[in-house]
Amino acid sequence: MTAREPGDTTNLSHYGEAALPWVEVQVTTADSIAGVVVRDSGPGLQPGGEVTNAGIGLSNTEARLRTIFGDRHRFELINDNGLSVNLRLPLPMLTSVEEKAP
């Protein structure tokens, strides 16, 4: 499933550099893995792979995924004419954070 939405969301309108900013979301499942790819028309990564104006959103997302899934997930940021965020999560996923608690 893929959805591309032109629009005026806060992050998209703030970071988007295209004449009409866009975001695309693609969700797949295969071999007990959920794949999620989110692409946008923003500035992408600086040379060397650093995220521009990352704020706390991406770092908090990565930390949360690491807490919940440990080494069983993948979180990648790719410069692709904008920023592409690729997630791979195990299925079935936990139904709540409490299931992960020691």
Secondary structure by P-SEA (a helix, b strand, c coil): cbbbbbcccccccccccccccbbbbbbbbcccbbbbbbbccccccccccccccccaaaaaaaaaaaaaccccbbbbbbbcccbbbbbbbccccccccccccc
